[in-house]
Amino acid sequence: MENVVPEKIQIITIIISLCFVAYIARLIIKGKLREEYSFIWLIGTVFLILFSFWRSGLEIMAKLLGVEAAPNLVFTAAIFVILIYLLHLSVVVSKLHSNNRELAQKLSMLSQKMEKLEQKEAASKDEKPADK
């Protein structure tokens, strides 16, 4: 009975991981997720699938890295990856904020130029009939 529970968890983990890969592919196809951002999700899912098939692999990796318990390795790695990804997203958001401000300034200048041109055009139309 003890082997049945880990096998069920293994099968459930594999199914969920494969569904997640399919969902990521669907988001990419629909254009809701850019390819450059999908790599981190795909790599994480590949690791989940790898360690789902190779159950003793996590224990081996923990021993190689000198970690006492394998779940600690999972949490430490997950926290590290999340922090790196959050830093990357912060850089992207900062760049987008800068670009947005620059575009707003250019739009404002173009709007002012359009208003001046419209005023000149309206003034020139008003002066022409008076000259005749």
ABEGO torsion letter per residue (X at the ends): XAAAAAAAAAAAAAAAAAAAAAAAAAAAAAGABBAAAAAAAAAAAAAAAAAAABAAAAAAAAAAAGBABAAAAAAAAAAAAAAAAAAAAAAAAAAAAAAAAAAAAAAAAAAAAAAAAAAAAAAAAAAAAAAX
